[in-house]
Amino acid sequence: MSLQTSPQLIELEIGGMTCASCAARIEKKLNRMDGVTATVNYATEKATVTAGPGVTTDDLIATVEQTGYSAKIPEKMEEAPPAHDPLRTRLIVAIVLSVPVILLAMVPAWQFTYWQWASLTLAAPVVVYGGWPFHRAAAINLRHGAATMDTLVSLGTIAAFGWSLWALFFGTAGEPGMTHPFSLAISRTDGAGAIYLEAAAGVTMFILAGRYFEARSKRRAGDALRALLELGAKDVAILRNGIETRVPVDQLTPETIFVVRPGEKIATDGVVEEGSSAVDRSMLTGESVPVEIGPGGEVAGGTVNAGGRLIVRATRVGADTQLAQMARLVEQAQAGKAEVQRLADRISAVFVPIVITLAVATLGWWYGTGAGWTAAFTAAVAVLIIACPCALGLATPTALLVGTGRGAQLGILIKGPEALESTRRVDTIVLDKTGTVTTGMMKLVAVLPDDPELLRLTASVEAASEHPIAHAIAAGVSDHLPVSGFTSFEGLGVRGTAGDRDVLAGRIGLLEREGFEVPAEVARIAAEQEAAGRTAIVAGWDGRAHGVLAVADTVKPTSATAVAGLRRLGLTPVLLTGDNETVARAVAAEVGIDEVIAGVLPAGKVDVIRRLQSDGRVVAMAGDGVNDAAALAQSDLGLAMGTGTDVAIEASDLTLVRGDLTAAVDAIRLSRRTLGIIKGNLFWAFGYNVAALPLAAAGLLNPMIAGAAMAFSSVFVVANSLRLRRFRPLY
């Protein structure tokens, strides 16, 4: 591989990370290399590296591997993740085998002759096969002088399992008829007749469950890009010698001539050679009104031809298209998202080494005082078991599961713990206009003057047009008059005979051009409607304009209530849109937003979010379109309207399924409540361990009691998390 001659941005896919401290260790190791600046994102499992001259990709991969992890160049985003999930398989095996072991240990009446050997048969695969990821991670950490929660899980389960083997084969626990009473009594014991297989298997099962749900959430990090790439057309009708031939879109090359029929997606970026139409570009630009395109006009791949037949000459294909560039924007924004250090890992960074040291000291002290190896080892195992972070591992996933379950009932989807921490700090919420604050659909909002004849005649003529504005007007009445002699004026309006009237409807300039008299009152009304952010259609017949029909993307009925609710949560709302300033200001005034940023393209939306963040704000973003995806990923907290595109939903942290902005208020409330429960879980889980550690070290807590205390702390954590089921929405 050739050496780089200038700084280059390199992305690596990292494998083997099990906690945030793993990411920190890799990042530290990479940054020690000369000419290298690196950030490692635990959530996306990627490293973003700026490498100077003399540094190769192979050097970076070798450094990561020396740290005990794997690294490779990321695969193409088009490739789906593997169908087989080894973590899920381990979890299923652990659940099936562990439950009988735990029940036998906790219910003495079920302990049949040789039940202990049956428990050993069931527990062994759980500890060895199910717990293998923890044992492997602990070994890697040990080689590099580090300790994480994996270290405690591995040590605790191996110690409990190992001691059980000793008691079965060399102690009295393997004798026929042995029973294992479940007692909370604190007493000193040599442990020769006690087994702790339920502790070893139970801890493994619970921690595997937590890891599985965490991994499932993280695995969706690349779905936004895959969904974005799916938006493009799959095939295209190319034109050769006047004959249309459908071919896969990846066969397109620059300068190829292709055909786009009404309702089809435009296959790639290009210039219109023939035909005219209205093109719906809202997914890329946020414009609420389809744009009229004629010969010489530029079109973008992934947008929709809403009107007539177009013949287009391709100008950019593949990775050079606007759609592909947006995919890169989303990817860059995801990679740059601030890494969230898991609270449990922060605790374990200090807690784990202390526990291990305490266990070794306990072993040495008891043996040194002449108590013998059996009593010394029993006390040391009790220390490891009581400290084994089952409750710590459950603290986040159980609260997250209950919180997300309750959220789903209310139309709120929470993607993971990262989103929860962000809600606590957010102080600004940026709202996309089209489809978020407004309905995203054109609607007839006013007929001025209120004349049934004006509405019926205009709606009848507009019904013959395919333009979205025409559809909005045509929907104003149900009984249309028959129309003849219909003519469409590109980007200006329509004309036709409805009943016995020759009706002309469109921009005021069209009527003036066609020689129609436009009274000053009609011109004034049209100007007022345009100033209010509406599209004014002037209609007339008999050579004279009779009135104005106003069409607009209407504000959702609940948007003003939602904005007020967001303010009560301490958030400052900002309206951000690709639409023009006039429209944006009108919408903002209606819903109670003071700060407006209009006329912004997709890349510009990302820049706006970054600018707000650089000003010290913690920014949430709510949007629904492809044009919002990169900004949603860049923001500290992304909220996608469920009525929007899959790309926006996948790039966000929270999804509001019902498409109602008031759900954003409840989403932030629920997220903050869930985060509070997680913190409470961590505090009490940690407190149980700390309180019991001195008892275990003093030999007053045998491993069985330690296992019971650990189980109780887990039950407490689950019960505390279940309180989230009582969460109620405000609206």
VENHUKA-V849104 format. One record per backbone hydrogen bond with DSSP energy under -1.0 kcal/mol. CO is the residue of the C=O (numbers start at 0). NH is the residue of the N-H. E is the energy in kcal/mol with one decimal. If there is no record, write none. Layout:
BEGIN
CO_NH_E + CO_NH_E
END
This chain:
BEGIN
3_53_-1.2 + 7_50_-2.4 + 9_48_-3.4 + 11_46_-2.7 + 12_71_-1.4 + 14_69_-2.0 + 18_21_-1.0 + 18_22_-1.1 + 19_23_-2.0 + 20_24_-2.0 + 21_25_-2.2 + 22_26_-2.5 + 23_27_-2.2 + 24_28_-2.1 + 25_29_-2.6 + 26_30_-2.3 + 29_32_-1.7 + 32_35_-1.5 + 34_51_-2.0 + 36_49_-3.1 + 38_47_-2.8 + 40_44_-1.3 + 40_45_-1.3 + 44_13_-2.2 + 45_40_-3.1 + 46_11_-2.6 + 47_38_-2.0 + 48_9_-3.4 + 49_36_-2.1 + 50_7_-2.0 + 51_54_-1.5 + 55_59_-1.7 + 56_60_-2.6 + 57_61_-2.5 + 58_62_-2.0 + 59_63_-2.1 + 60_64_-2.4 + 61_65_-2.1 + 62_66_-1.1 + 63_68_-1.8 + 64_67_-1.1 + 69_14_-2.6 + 71_12_-3.6 + 75_78_-1.5 + 84_88_-1.8 + 85_89_-2.5 + 86_90_-2.2 + 87_91_-2.4 + 88_92_-2.3 + 89_93_-2.6 + 90_94_-2.5 + 91_95_-2.4 + 92_96_-2.2 + 93_97_-2.5 + 94_98_-1.8 + 97_101_-2.5 + 98_102_-2.4 + 99_103_-2.4 + 100_104_-1.9 + 101_105_-2.0 + 102_106_-1.6 + 106_109_-2.0 + 107_110_-1.7 + 109_111_-1.5 + 111_114_-2.1 + 113_117_-1.5 + 114_118_-2.5 + 115_119_-1.8 + 116_120_-2.1 + 117_121_-2.1 + 118_122_-3.1 + 119_123_-2.3 + 122_126_-2.5 + 123_127_-2.6 + 124_128_-1.8 + 124_129_-1.8 + 125_130_-1.4 + 130_134_-2.3 + 131_135_-3.0 + 132_136_-2.1 + 133_137_-2.6 + 134_138_-2.2 + 135_139_-2.3 + 136_140_-2.7 + 137_141_-2.4 + 138_142_-2.1 + 139_143_-1.1 + 140_145_-3.3 + 141_144_-1.6 + 147_151_-1.2 + 148_152_-2.6 + 149_153_-2.8 + 150_154_-2.8 + 151_155_-3.0 + 152_156_-2.4 + 153_157_-2.5 + 154_158_-2.7 + 155_159_-2.4 + 156_160_-2.7 + 157_161_-3.3 + 158_162_-2.7 + 159_163_-1.8 + 160_164_-2.2 + 161_165_-2.2 + 162_166_-2.7 + 163_167_-2.3 + 164_168_-2.7 + 165_169_-3.0 + 165_170_-1.2 + 166_172_-1.4 + 171_174_-1.3 + 174_177_-1.6 + 180_182_-1.1 + 190_193_-1.3 + 191_171_-1.2 + 191_172_-1.1 + 195_199_-1.9 + 196_200_-2.9 + 197_201_-2.6 + 198_202_-2.3 + 199_203_-1.5 + 200_204_-2.4 + 201_205_-2.7 + 202_206_-2.4 + 203_207_-2.2 + 204_208_-2.0 + 205_209_-2.0 + 206_210_-2.4 + 207_211_-2.5 + 208_212_-2.0 + 209_213_-1.9 + 210_214_-2.8 + 211_215_-2.4 + 212_216_-1.5 + 213_217_-2.2 + 214_218_-2.2 + 216_219_-1.1 + 217_220_-2.0 + 219_222_-1.3 + 221_225_-1.7 + 222_226_-2.9 + 223_227_-2.2 + 224_228_-2.4 + 225_229_-1.5 + 227_230_-1.1 + 233_248_-2.2 + 235_246_-2.6 + 236_258_-3.4 + 237_244_-2.5 + 239_242_-1.9 + 242_239_-2.6 + 244_237_-2.6 + 246_235_-2.5 + 247_250_-2.0 + 248_251_-1.7 + 252_255_-1.9 + 255_313_-3.0 + 256_238_-3.0 + 257_311_-3.1 + 259_309_-2.6 + 260_263_-2.0 + 263_304_-2.7 + 265_301_-2.9 + 268_314_-2.4 + 268_315_-1.2 + 269_298_-2.7 + 270_312_-3.0 + 271_295_-3.2 + 273_310_-2.5 + 276_292_-3.5 + 277_305_-2.4 + 278_290_-2.5 + 279_303_-1.8 + 280_283_-1.6 + 280_284_-2.9 + 281_285_-1.1 + 290_278_-3.0 + 292_276_-2.4 + 293_296_-2.5 + 296_271_-2.8 + 298_269_-2.3 + 299_302_-1.5 + 302_265_-2.9 + 303_279_-2.8 + 304_262_-3.8 + 309_259_-2.8 + 310_272_-3.4 + 310_273_-1.6 + 311_257_-2.9 + 312_270_-2.3 + 313_254_-3.3 + 316_319_-1.9 + 317_320_-1.3 + 320_324_-2.2 + 321_325_-2.1 + 322_326_-1.8 + 323_327_-1.9 + 324_328_-1.9 + 325_329_-2.3 + 326_330_-2.2 + 327_331_-2.7 + 328_332_-2.4 + 329_333_-2.4 + 330_334_-2.3 + 331_335_-1.7 + 333_336_-1.2 + 341_345_-2.0 + 342_346_-2.1 + 343_347_-2.6 + 344_348_-1.8 + 346_349_-1.2 + 346_350_-2.8 + 347_351_-2.3 + 349_353_-1.3 + 350_354_-2.4 + 351_355_-2.5 + 352_356_-2.3 + 353_357_-2.5 + 354_358_-2.7 + 355_359_-2.3 + 356_360_-2.5 + 357_361_-2.6 + 358_362_-2.3 + 359_363_-2.5 + 360_364_-2.8 + 361_365_-2.4 + 362_366_-2.0 + 363_367_-2.6 + 364_368_-1.4 + 365_370_-2.1 + 366_369_-1.5 + 371_375_-2.0 + 372_376_-3.0 + 373_377_-2.3 + 374_378_-2.2 + 375_379_-2.1 + 376_380_-2.7 + 377_381_-2.2 + 378_382_-1.9 + 379_383_-2.0 + 380_384_-3.0 + 381_385_-2.7 + 382_386_-1.5 + 387_389_-2.4 + 388_392_-2.4 + 389_393_-1.8 + 390_394_-1.7 + 393_397_-2.3 + 395_399_-2.5 + 396_400_-2.7 + 397_401_-2.5 + 398_402_-2.9 + 399_403_-3.0 + 400_404_-2.3 + 401_405_-2.6 + 402_406_-2.4 + 403_407_-2.5 + 404_408_-1.5 + 405_409_-1.1 + 406_411_-3.6 + 407_410_-1.1 + 410_656_-1.6 + 412_654_-2.5 + 416_420_-1.8 + 417_421_-1.5 + 418_422_-1.6 + 421_425_-1.4 + 426_571_-2.0 + 427_619_-3.2 + 428_573_-2.3 + 429_621_-3.0 + 430_575_-2.8 + 432_435_-1.2 + 432_436_-1.1 + 432_437_-2.6 + 436_555_-2.3 + 442_551_-2.3 + 445_549_-2.6 + 447_547_-3.5 + 448_450_-2.1 + 450_454_-2.0 + 451_455_-2.7 + 452_456_-2.5 + 453_457_-1.9 + 454_458_-2.8 + 455_459_-2.0 + 456_460_-1.8 + 457_461_-2.7 + 458_462_-1.6 + 460_463_-1.4 + 461_464_-2.0 + 466_470_-2.1 + 467_471_-1.8 + 468_472_-1.9 + 469_473_-2.9 + 470_474_-1.8 + 472_475_-2.1 + 473_476_-1.1 + 481_498_-1.6 + 483_496_-3.2 + 486_494_-2.6 + 488_491_-2.7 + 488_492_-2.0 + 491_506_-2.7 + 492_488_-3.3 + 493_504_-2.6 + 494_486_-3.1 + 495_502_-2.7 + 496_483_-2.0 + 497_500_-2.2 + 500_497_-2.2 + 500_502_-1.0 + 502_495_-2.2 + 503_539_-2.2 + 504_493_-3.0 + 505_537_-2.7 + 506_509_-1.0 + 506_510_-1.3 + 507_511_-1.9 + 508_512_-2.1 + 509_513_-2.0 + 510_515_-2.8 + 511_514_-1.2 + 516_544_-3.3 + 518_522_-2.2 + 519_523_-2.3 + 520_524_-2.2 + 521_525_-2.4 + 522_526_-2.2 + 523_527_-2.3 + 524_528_-2.3 + 525_529_-2.2 + 526_530_-2.3 + 527_531_-1.4 + 528_533_-2.4 + 529_532_-1.7 + 534_550_-2.7 + 536_548_-3.1 + 537_505_-2.3 + 538_545_-2.7 + 538_546_-1.4 + 539_503_-2.5 + 540_543_-1.4 + 542_516_-2.8 + 543_540_-1.6 + 546_538_-2.2 + 547_447_-3.2 + 548_536_-2.8 + 549_444_-2.6 + 549_445_-1.4 + 550_534_-3.3 + 551_442_-1.9 + 553_438_-2.8 + 555_558_-1.6 + 557_561_-2.4 + 558_562_-2.5 + 559_563_-2.0 + 560_564_-2.2 + 561_565_-2.5 + 562_566_-2.0 + 563_567_-1.7 + 564_568_-1.0 + 565_570_-2.1 + 566_569_-1.9 + 571_428_-2.2 + 573_430_-3.7 + 574_596_-3.2 + 575_432_-1.0 + 576_599_-2.3 + 578_598_-2.5 + 579_583_-2.3 + 580_584_-2.8 + 581_585_-1.9 + 582_586_-2.2 + 583_587_-2.6 + 584_588_-2.3 + 585_589_-1.5 + 586_590_-1.6 + 587_591_-1.4 + 587_592_-2.6 + 594_574_-2.6 + 596_576_-2.0 + 600_604_-1.9 + 601_605_-1.5 + 602_606_-1.7 + 603_607_-2.3 + 604_608_-2.2 + 605_609_-2.5 + 606_610_-2.5 + 607_611_-2.5 + 608_612_-2.3 + 609_613_-2.5 + 610_614_-1.2 + 611_616_-1.9 + 612_615_-1.7 + 617_426_-2.4 + 617_427_-1.9 + 618_635_-1.6 + 618_636_-1.4 + 619_429_-3.3 + 620_638_-3.8 + 621_431_-2.9 + 622_640_-2.1 + 623_644_-2.8 + 624_627_-1.5 + 625_628_-1.3 + 627_631_-2.8 + 628_632_-2.1 + 629_633_-2.1 + 630_634_-2.1 + 636_620_-2.6 + 637_652_-2.2 + 637_653_-2.9 + 638_622_-2.0 + 639_655_-3.4 + 640_643_-2.2 + 644_648_-1.9 + 645_649_-2.7 + 646_650_-1.8 + 652_414_-2.5 + 653_639_-2.9 + 654_412_-3.1 + 655_641_-3.8 + 655_658_-1.9 + 659_662_-1.8 + 660_663_-1.4 + 661_665_-1.5 + 662_666_-2.7 + 663_667_-2.1 + 664_668_-2.2 + 665_669_-3.2 + 666_670_-2.4 + 667_671_-2.5 + 668_672_-2.3 + 669_673_-2.7 + 670_674_-2.5 + 671_675_-2.0 + 672_676_-2.1 + 673_677_-2.4 + 674_678_-2.4 + 675_679_-2.3 + 676_680_-2.8 + 677_681_-2.5 + 678_682_-2.3 + 679_683_-2.4 + 680_684_-2.8 + 681_685_-2.3 + 682_686_-2.2 + 683_687_-2.5 + 684_688_-1.5 + 685_689_-2.5 + 686_690_-2.5 + 687_691_-1.9 + 688_692_-1.9 + 691_695_-2.4 + 692_696_-2.7 + 693_697_-1.7 + 694_699_-2.3 + 695_698_-1.4 + 701_705_-2.4 + 702_706_-2.6 + 703_707_-2.1 + 704_708_-2.9 + 705_709_-2.5 + 706_710_-2.4 + 707_711_-2.6 + 708_712_-2.4 + 709_713_-1.7 + 710_714_-2.4 + 711_715_-2.6 + 712_716_-2.0 + 713_717_-2.3 + 714_718_-2.7 + 715_719_-2.7 + 716_720_-2.1 + 717_721_-1.9 + 719_722_-1.0 + 720_723_-2.0 + 721_724_-1.8 + 722_725_-1.7 + 723_726_-1.8
END
